């Protein structure tokens, strides 16, 4: 749940500065890893180096400071969700931050897709179906492929690629 709070202009500016610092680190990290990961074989494990994890943790600290200053930026929430999931494999924190992001912006189809994928991965198909209904109501281009993933999960268990990454 997002706390009710008044934010000063000074805090809002400081929160944006922290967000930008995190965004720069995450963008650089994506450039480093995507190039390397695109060359890996499908059966190889994809992961971060120690230096990349250190940069990602620094980005997460910037995001947490941004959130402390301004809890109303939904993008900060979903970036934190991804960070907790990717750095620590902490699905509880990941889901908490996806939910708080959607509390602020209930129609963010990228976050709905990510949360839907996590619901399917955990076997919570009823919750996944609720996210799909929301995607369909929005007219999201994600709805059709995610409907196929959900049907496959219902028919055969959760498919490996059920969780699309938010863009």
Backbone bond lengths (Angstrom), bond angles and torsions (degrees), N, CA, C in turn:
res aa  C-N    CA-C-N  psi(-1)  N-CA   C-N-CA  omega(-1)  CA-C   N-CA-C  phi
1 X - - - 1.450 - - 1.523 108.71 -
2 X 1.302 115.64 136.94 1.454 122.66 -179.59 1.525 108.74 -85.03
3 X 1.328 117.65 127.10 1.468 119.55 -179.13 1.530 111.44 -72.71
4 X 1.327 115.43 147.62 1.461 120.61 172.68 1.523 107.21 -77.28
5 X 1.316 116.70 129.74 1.460 120.47 -179.36 1.520 109.75 -159.05
6 X 1.301 115.27 152.50 1.454 120.83 171.83 1.522 107.42 -93.68
7 X 1.309 115.82 138.99 1.459 120.79 -179.17 1.524 108.11 -116.75
8 X 1.308 115.02 129.18 1.458 118.92 177.09 1.531 109.47 -78.72
9 X 1.304 115.83 159.37 1.459 120.70 176.36 1.533 109.59 -58.38
10 X 1.312 116.44 -40.81 1.463 121.69 179.85 1.535 110.95 -61.05
11 X 1.339 117.12 -43.80 1.458 120.65 178.44 1.532 111.18 -67.23
12 X 1.313 116.86 -38.95 1.462 120.02 178.92 1.535 110.56 -62.50
13 X 1.315 116.59 -42.03 1.467 120.82 178.55 1.529 110.40 -65.85
14 X 1.320 116.67 -43.31 1.469 120.66 178.86 1.535 110.38 -64.14
15 X 1.323 117.36 -38.69 1.462 121.22 178.46 1.526 110.65 -63.33
16 X 1.325 116.30 -41.20 1.469 119.99 177.82 1.518 111.69 -65.36
17 X 1.303 116.59 -37.21 1.460 120.62 177.30 1.527 110.78 -62.81
18 X 1.330 116.85 -44.70 1.469 121.04 177.14 1.529 110.22 -63.12
19 X 1.329 116.50 -42.01 1.465 120.97 178.78 1.524 110.42 -60.65
20 X 1.321 117.41 -45.91 1.469 120.71 179.38 1.528 111.82 -61.97
21 X 1.326 116.83 -39.93 1.468 120.14 177.44 1.529 110.41 -60.99
22 X 1.315 116.37 -44.20 1.465 120.79 177.83 1.523 110.43 -63.80
23 X 1.313 116.21 -44.15 1.466 120.85 -177.83 1.526 111.12 -61.36
24 X 1.327 117.07 -41.08 1.474 120.45 177.46 1.528 110.82 -61.23
25 X 1.327 116.62 -45.09 1.468 120.16 179.40 1.531 111.61 -64.03
26 X 1.316 116.77 -43.46 1.464 120.78 -179.06 1.528 110.58 -67.60
27 X 1.318 117.98 -40.72 1.473 120.94 177.85 1.523 111.12 -61.98
28 X 1.328 116.79 -44.05 1.472 120.36 178.00 1.526 110.32 -63.50
29 X 1.318 116.05 -40.99 1.464 120.90 178.83 1.527 110.46 -61.96
30 X 1.322 117.00 -43.81 1.461 120.49 179.22 1.524 111.32 -62.01
31 X 1.316 117.14 -41.47 1.464 120.21 178.50 1.522 111.10 -62.44
32 X 1.333 116.70 -43.04 1.468 120.87 179.59 1.526 111.45 -63.66
33 X 1.305 115.81 -48.80 1.456 119.73 -172.16 1.525 112.70 -77.17
34 X 1.306 118.38 -39.11 1.465 120.29 -176.99 1.525 111.06 -61.42
35 X 1.314 116.38 -40.64 1.463 119.53 178.94 1.530 109.79 -62.52
36 X 1.315 116.61 -46.78 1.462 121.05 -179.44 1.527 110.89 -68.19
37 X 1.333 117.04 -45.65 1.466 120.29 -176.83 1.526 112.08 -65.97
38 X 1.335 117.44 -32.25 1.463 119.54 -178.97 1.526 111.44 -66.42
39 X 1.323 117.87 -19.28 1.459 121.97 -179.63 1.524 112.70 -94.33
40 X 1.333 117.84 -7.63 1.454 120.67 -177.90 1.519 110.56 -79.92
41 X 1.302 113.95 151.95 1.462 120.85 175.81 1.525 108.91 -74.75
42 X 1.318 116.30 156.42 1.461 120.70 -177.19 1.521 113.16 -61.65
43 X 1.323 117.58 -29.46 1.450 119.14 -177.41 1.529 113.11 -88.06
44 X 1.342 116.97 -2.05 1.459 120.42 178.28 1.526 110.11 -82.82
45 X 1.301 115.78 148.15 1.456 121.19 176.77 1.527 109.20 -75.14
46 X 1.323 115.39 132.73 1.463 120.71 177.67 1.519 107.26 -100.73
47 X 1.305 116.17 126.49 1.453 120.00 -179.50 1.509 111.45 -156.58
48 X 1.317 114.85 179.22 1.452 122.46 -179.96 1.520 109.77 -99.32
49 X 1.333 115.78 147.58 1.459 120.09 171.35 1.523 108.44 -74.94
50 X 1.318 116.53 168.95 1.467 120.10 178.22 1.523 111.33 -60.22
51 X 1.328 117.60 -41.12 1.468 121.04 178.85 1.530 110.96 -64.95
52 X 1.325 116.79 -40.11 1.467 120.47 178.45 1.526 110.68 -65.69
53 X 1.318 116.71 -42.00 1.469 119.59 176.90 1.525 111.24 -61.87
54 X 1.319 116.44 -38.46 1.465 120.22 177.73 1.533 110.40 -62.58
55 X 1.328 116.74 -43.80 1.469 120.49 177.31 1.528 111.00 -63.56
56 X 1.324 116.44 -40.36 1.462 120.87 -179.43 1.530 109.79 -65.89
57 X 1.330 117.07 -40.54 1.476 119.99 176.71 1.525 111.04 -63.75
58 X 1.326 116.78 -38.33 1.476 120.28 176.50 1.520 110.24 -62.82
59 X 1.324 116.07 -42.96 1.470 119.95 177.88 1.524 109.97 -61.04
60 X 1.330 116.23 -41.61 1.474 119.49 179.48 1.520 110.84 -62.61
61 X 1.328 117.93 -39.21 1.470 120.82 177.70 1.529 110.84 -62.65
62 X 1.334 117.27 -41.40 1.470 120.36 175.63 1.536 110.08 -60.94
63 X 1.329 116.52 -42.77 1.467 120.21 179.68 1.522 111.54 -63.89
64 X 1.321 116.92 -40.69 1.464 119.97 178.59 1.528 111.19 -64.72
65 X 1.337 117.23 -39.24 1.477 119.57 176.38 1.523 110.64 -66.43
66 X 1.335 116.78 -39.33 1.460 120.22 177.00 1.522 110.70 -61.26
67 X 1.322 116.17 -43.84 1.460 121.53 179.85 1.524 111.54 -63.39
68 X 1.318 116.10 -39.03 1.467 120.52 179.04 1.531 110.78 -63.06
69 X 1.324 116.38 -37.66 1.460 121.07 -179.27 1.529 112.53 -78.67
70 X 1.336 115.46 -35.07 1.461 120.77 -178.64 1.529 108.79 -146.69
71 X 1.325 117.56 99.24 1.463 120.13 -177.27 1.531 114.16 -79.18
72 X 1.335 118.08 7.20 1.460 121.25 -171.73 1.521 115.02 -105.18
73 X 1.321 119.17 15.06 1.461 121.32 177.32 1.535 108.10 -99.76
74 X 1.340 117.55 105.89 1.468 119.47 -176.26 1.526 113.00 -62.82
75 X 1.318 117.63 -29.11 1.463 120.30 179.42 1.522 111.15 -64.33
76 X 1.314 117.18 -37.71 1.469 120.64 176.78 1.526 109.49 -61.24
77 X 1.321 116.83 -40.49 1.463 120.93 -179.42 1.528 111.21 -62.98
78 X 1.354 117.23 -47.65 1.471 116.46 -177.17 1.513 112.40 -74.15
79 X 1.328 118.62 -28.66 1.466 119.21 173.48 1.530 110.76 -66.45
80 X 1.328 116.60 -37.44 1.466 119.66 174.58 1.528 110.96 -65.55
81 X 1.320 116.96 -38.77 1.472 119.70 176.39 1.520 109.77 -56.61
82 X 1.314 115.93 -50.07 1.463 119.96 -179.29 1.523 111.13 -62.02
83 X 1.322 116.91 -41.19 1.466 120.50 -178.95 1.526 110.79 -62.72
84 X 1.323 117.57 -46.85 1.467 119.15 179.61 1.529 110.86 -64.39
85 X 1.308 117.01 -36.87 1.459 119.64 178.38 1.521 112.53 -69.09
86 X 1.329 116.80 -43.66 1.461 120.36 -174.90 1.523 113.43 -81.18
87 X 1.312 118.06 -35.23 1.471 120.60 -177.90 1.523 110.64 -81.46
88 X 1.330 116.61 -48.05 1.461 121.42 -170.84 1.524 114.33 -111.15
89 X 1.327 117.08 -4.91 1.463 121.23 -173.17 1.532 110.30 54.18
90 X 1.344 115.62 38.51 1.461 122.72 -177.71 1.531 108.88 -95.49
91 X 1.338 115.52 88.85 1.462 119.05 -175.94 1.525 112.60 -70.31
92 X 1.321 117.63 -24.21 1.460 119.98 177.46 1.533 110.10 -66.04
93 X 1.334 116.79 -49.44 1.469 120.15 178.00 1.530 110.36 -66.42
94 X 1.321 116.46 -38.40 1.454 120.82 178.20 1.529 109.64 -56.38
95 X 1.326 116.78 -50.72 1.465 120.05 -178.78 1.526 111.80 -66.97
96 X 1.334 117.73 -37.66 1.463 120.15 176.81 1.523 110.72 -57.99
97 X 1.330 116.47 -44.39 1.467 119.48 -178.21 1.531 112.30 -75.14
98 X 1.333 118.77 -34.55 1.472 119.01 172.58 1.527 109.10 -60.42
99 X 1.333 116.58 -44.39 1.468 120.16 -179.01 1.521 111.88 -64.16
100 X 1.338 117.29 -41.92 1.470 118.39 179.96 1.525 110.84 -69.82
101 X 1.325 117.85 -32.74 1.463 120.08 175.22 1.531 110.15 -62.71
102 X 1.331 115.42 -43.54 1.470 119.52 179.73 1.524 112.29 -72.73
103 X 1.321 117.47 -23.59 1.466 120.26 173.29 1.532 109.48 -63.26
104 X 1.326 115.57 -36.92 1.467 120.96 -179.63 1.528 112.49 -83.21
105 X 1.313 117.06 -35.00 1.467 122.28 -178.00 1.528 108.24 -138.91
106 X 1.338 116.38 80.71 1.462 120.27 -173.23 1.528 114.62 -64.01
107 X 1.315 117.82 -15.33 1.464 120.88 -176.48 1.525 113.34 -104.57
108 X 1.321 118.45 17.39 1.469 121.02 177.68 1.521 107.85 -76.91
109 X 1.333 115.07 101.75 1.459 118.37 -173.39 1.525 113.12 -67.67
110 X 1.328 118.43 -28.54 1.461 119.67 177.52 1.527 111.14 -65.16
111 X 1.317 117.35 -40.82 1.464 120.75 179.32 1.531 109.72 -72.26
112 X 1.323 117.01 -37.57 1.471 119.69 175.85 1.529 110.90 -59.78
113 X 1.331 116.49 -42.09 1.466 120.72 178.66 1.524 110.53 -62.83
114 X 1.336 116.20 -45.53 1.467 119.88 -179.28 1.526 110.61 -62.70
115 X 1.337 116.25 -44.76 1.464 119.01 -179.84 1.529 110.66 -66.54
116 X 1.325 116.64 -39.40 1.461 120.56 178.67 1.526 110.15 -60.17
117 X 1.328 116.19 -43.16 1.461 119.60 178.00 1.512 112.21 -61.14
118 X 1.322 116.46 -40.40 1.472 119.97 178.61 1.530 110.94 -67.40
119 X 1.339 116.90 -37.91 1.464 119.64 176.05 1.533 109.98 -60.65
120 X 1.345 115.97 -44.58 1.465 118.73 -179.99 1.521 110.96 -63.96
121 X 1.322 115.84 -42.78 1.468 119.96 -179.13 1.524 111.13 -60.19
122 X 1.326 116.55 -33.91 1.470 121.60 -179.68 1.536 112.17 -88.26
123 X 1.335 116.74 -0.08 1.455 119.83 179.65 1.517 114.23 80.50
124 X 1.333 117.32 13.20 1.469 121.60 178.78 1.532 108.73 -91.30
125 X 1.321 115.21 71.50 1.465 120.10 -172.01 1.526 112.73 -70.79
126 X 1.329 118.30 -29.77 1.467 119.88 176.83 1.526 110.93 -64.67
127 X 1.338 116.59 -42.46 1.467 120.32 177.67 1.524 110.35 -66.48
128 X 1.332 116.49 -39.36 1.464 120.51 177.32 1.532 109.98 -60.89
129 X 1.315 115.72 -40.84 1.464 119.38 -179.98 1.532 111.48 -64.60
130 X 1.323 117.49 -35.87 1.467 120.20 176.56 1.530 110.85 -63.30
131 X 1.339 116.71 -41.10 1.467 119.66 176.68 1.529 110.67 -65.29
132 X 1.333 117.23 -38.25 1.469 120.58 177.56 1.530 110.61 -62.57
133 X 1.312 117.00 -44.07 1.475 120.80 178.57 1.528 109.69 -58.30
134 X 1.320 116.49 -42.42 1.469 120.76 178.22 1.531 110.15 -63.47
135 X 1.330 117.62 -43.92 1.467 121.12 177.78 1.526 111.08 -59.81
136 X 1.320 116.25 -42.81 1.471 120.47 179.22 1.523 110.86 -64.69
137 X 1.322 116.54 -41.55 1.463 120.98 178.32 1.531 111.14 -61.49
138 X 1.340 115.81 -35.30 1.471 120.82 178.80 1.529 112.37 -75.12
139 X 1.320 117.15 -16.18 1.463 120.30 -174.10 1.524 111.53 73.43
140 X 1.320 116.92 27.49 1.457 122.15 -177.38 1.524 111.38 -67.80
141 X 1.322 115.71 139.81 1.461 119.61 175.47 1.529 111.66 -68.23
142 X 1.327 116.89 -12.32 1.465 121.10 176.08 1.532 112.11 -77.05
143 X 1.324 117.28 -19.56 1.466 120.29 -171.30 1.530 112.42 -59.53
144 X 1.315 117.46 -48.45 1.467 119.47 -176.05 1.526 113.10 -63.19
145 X 1.344 119.39 -50.75 1.467 117.00 178.60 1.529 113.16 -64.75
146 X 1.325 117.30 -34.21 1.463 118.99 179.61 1.532 110.84 -71.82
147 X 1.335 117.52 -30.33 1.471 120.31 174.87 1.531 109.48 -63.08
148 X 1.337 116.31 -39.25 1.466 120.39 177.67 1.529 110.56 -65.24
149 X 1.339 116.96 -42.99 1.463 120.63 177.63 1.533 110.79 -61.27
150 X 1.322 115.78 -43.18 1.464 119.34 -179.54 1.527 110.72 -64.97
151 X 1.322 116.77 -42.18 1.465 119.22 178.56 1.524 110.64 -62.69
152 X 1.330 116.53 -41.12 1.468 120.13 177.11 1.530 110.59 -62.82
153 X 1.326 116.15 -39.47 1.472 119.69 178.34 1.528 110.60 -64.10
154 X 1.324 116.23 -39.14 1.465 120.01 178.47 1.527 111.18 -68.76
155 X 1.337 116.22 -37.98 1.462 120.80 -177.09 1.527 112.94 -78.76
156 X 1.325 116.67 -41.42 1.473 120.31 -167.77 1.508 115.08 -129.30
157 X 1.280 118.89 -0.65 1.458 120.35 -169.85 1.513 108.67 99.61
158 X 1.302 117.32 169.98 1.465 123.89 -173.45 1.523 111.22 -67.55
159 X 1.359 117.86 123.30 1.460 120.10 177.65 1.529 111.41 -71.78
160 X 1.335 115.97 153.10 1.462 121.42 -177.47 1.519 113.07 -57.89
161 X 1.321 117.46 -34.82 1.465 120.27 -174.74 1.520 113.04 -102.27
162 X 1.325 118.02 29.49 1.460 121.22 -176.57 1.522 112.89 -67.97
163 X 1.315 117.81 -28.63 1.457 119.33 -177.17 1.518 109.87 -96.00
164 X 1.331 115.33 104.77 1.457 119.99 172.40 1.514 107.31 -80.38
165 X 1.312 116.97 142.79 1.468 120.74 178.31 1.509 109.49 -78.12
166 X 1.343 118.19 139.23 1.452 119.89 174.83 1.517 109.75 -63.59
167 X 1.318 115.43 141.69 1.463 118.86 -179.54 1.503 111.75 -91.70
